Amino acid sequence: MALDFDDAERRAVYKAIATRRDVRVFLPDPVPAAVVRRILEAGHQGPSVGYMQPWNFIAIRDRQVLERIAEAVERERVRAGEKFPDERRDYYLRLKVEGLREAPWTICVTNDSTRGGPVVLGRNTIPETDLMSTACAIENMWLAARAEGIGMGWVSMYEKDDVRAILGIPAHVDPVALLSLGYTPHFADEPILQRVGWRERIDIGQIIFLDGWARTWKEELK
Ligand SMILES: Cc1cc2nc3c(=O)[nH]c(=O)nc-3n(C[C@H](O)[C@H](O)[C@H](O)COP(=O)(O)O)c2cc1C
């Protein structure tokens, strides 16, 4: 058995996981490029199907570029609101769903499904495993940022072509996430959407099964 984490190290990993939050409120304090670089390196250490590493990270700190991105996100935020029924829409439109203008850095994470050629080991049966790989890189970044005391907010409300045009991303590459990065006054104890009554975390007893669908995992299981 390769048990090479001591108790404190193990606790630190679970602490980063449990206290990671989607952050939308940022302080103007600068985040050194070296710290951002460490967070990007954590992303690049993520797992990927067939080791294809389909991601790129575009680090943005130019305020004019960011302003154009923020405008594209605002257009889509309002448009997305039209899908909700009236009472839910008003509530949604009051929610803060991004902090792009405040955060000192934004990372655009892209996914290139052509990387690694037409046949990628392990990607023949489930083609979306490239995107899953990029999502794993993003979670790595989220946890690394949390350990650095830096808030990260995932923004997914935009037309991909708007972001492609602003950042010069080739047509075959997908901009899958905009990640705001910056110091924050506060990491909330619970997801913001839970705190404002939008949705609750599902009870874990309802989603873990044992030996087959809908078979209960008893808490006393040894
Ligand atoms: C794929 C994905 C897309 C998301 N897009 C947005 C977004 O556009 N705006 C936003 O405010 N939060 C976004 N989030 C953050 C979620 O709202 C957040 O993760 C969830 O409410 C749980 O909160 P927590 O991350 O603090 O645990 C996104 C999260 C994921 C995983």
The ligand as an SDF file (V2000), in Angstrom:
LIG
                    3D

 31 33  0  0  0  0  0  0  0  0999 V2000
  -19.9050   23.8920  -15.8560 C   0  0  0  0  0  0  0  0  0  0  0  0
  -20.2070   24.9920  -14.8660 C   0  0  0  0  0  0  0  0  0  0  0  0
  -20.6760   26.2120  -15.3290 C   0  0  0  0  0  0  0  0  0  0  0  0
  -20.9540   27.2590  -14.4210 C   0  0  0  0  0  0  0  0  0  0  0  0
  -21.3800   28.4780  -14.9060 N   0  0  0  0  0  0  0  0  0  0  0  0
  -21.6180   29.4860  -14.0360 C   0  0  0  0  0  0  0  0  0  0  0  0
  -21.9960   30.7960  -14.4890 C   0  0  0  0  0  0  0  0  0  0  0  0
  -22.1050   31.0650  -15.6990 O   0  0  0  0  0  0  0  0  0  0  0  0
  -22.2270   31.7640  -13.5820 N   0  0  0  0  0  0  0  0  0  0  0  0
  -22.1110   31.5080  -12.2390 C   0  0  0  0  0  0  0  0  0  0  0  0
  -22.3390   32.4210  -11.4480 O   0  0  0  0  0  0  0  0  0  0  0  0
  -21.7270   30.2990  -11.7690 N   0  0  0  0  0  0  0  0  0  0  0  0
  -21.4680   29.3010  -12.6470 C   0  0  0  0  0  0  0  0  0  0  0  0
  -21.0630   28.0640  -12.1630 N   0  0  0  0  0  0  0  0  0  0  0  0
  -20.8790   27.8700  -10.7090 C   0  0  0  0  0  0  0  0  0  0  0  0
  -22.0530   27.1160  -10.0770 C   0  0  0  0  0  0  0  0  0  0  0  0
  -23.1660   27.9650   -9.9700 O   0  0  0  0  0  0  0  0  0  0  0  0
  -21.5900   26.6300   -8.6950 C   0  0  0  0  0  0  0  0  0  0  0  0
  -20.5270   25.7240   -8.8660 O   0  0  0  0  0  0  0  0  0  0  0  0
  -22.7080   25.9340   -7.9230 C   0  0  0  0  0  0  0  0  0  0  0  0
  -23.7320   26.8390   -7.6360 O   0  0  0  0  0  0  0  0  0  0  0  0
  -22.2090   25.3040   -6.6160 C   0  0  0  0  0  0  0  0  0  0  0  0
  -21.5350   26.2750   -5.8350 O   0  0  0  0  0  0  0  0  0  0  0  0
  -20.0350   26.0530   -5.3540 P   0  0  0  0  0  0  0  0  0  0  0  0
  -19.1910   25.9410   -6.6140 O   0  0  0  0  0  0  0  0  0  0  0  0
  -19.6850   27.2490   -4.5480 O   0  0  0  0  0  0  0  0  0  0  0  0
  -19.9780   24.7700   -4.5810 O   0  0  0  0  0  0  0  0  0  0  0  0
  -20.7750   27.0420  -13.0400 C   0  0  0  0  0  0  0  0  0  0  0  0
  -20.2830   25.8030  -12.5840 C   0  0  0  0  0  0  0  0  0  0  0  0
  -19.9910   24.7830  -13.4840 C   0  0  0  0  0  0  0  0  0  0  0  0
  -19.4300   23.4770  -12.9660 C   0  0  0  0  0  0  0  0  0  0  0  0
  1  2  1  0
  2  3  1  0
  2 30  2  0
  3  4  2  0
  4  5  1  0
  4 28  1  0
  5  6  2  0
  6  7  1  0
  6 13  1  0
  7  8  2  0
  7  9  1  0
  9 10  1  0
 10 11  2  0
 10 12  1  0
 12 13  2  0
 13 14  1  0
 14 15  1  0
 14 28  1  0
 15 16  1  0
 16 17  1  0
 16 18  1  0
 18 19  1  0
 18 20  1  0
 20 21  1  0
 20 22  1  0
 22 23  1  0
 23 24  1  0
 24 25  2  0
 24 26  1  0
 24 27  1  0
 28 29  2  0
 29 30  1  0
 30 31  1  0
M  END
$$$$
